[in-house]
């Protein structure tokens, strides 16, 4: 099995992420917490499928595209500095769709795996109900 099949599933196996989402369905989580977890699960799924770059791939691409890189496998101090500045900016909120897709732009109330119309309420705590429709194992 490929990492994509382990994470996202195939015809014989549902995938780790679908199993985790089903588990989350049985937990009493607040909506914001559940959607945040779901966003991270989606990030893992997209990285496993190749839709989003891994951090290692992103760093390699940064170095290869850097104007000072001479394709000699040497990463100069200037290139290292530029890489660290870019990493710092991303850490502090700069968009990097190659790494995160729209994860940072996704609203907690705009998650395709949890239905807003299916809240469970108890003691004024709102929890999502996982929408497992369409998930065939």
Secondary structure, DSSP 8 states (H G I E B T S, - for coil): --HHHHHH--SS---HHHHHHHHHHTS--BHHHHHHHHHHHHHHHHHHHTSS--HHHHHHHHHHH-TT--SSS---HHHHHHHHHHHHHHHTT---HHHHTTTTT--TT--TTEEEEEEEEETTEEEEEE--TT---
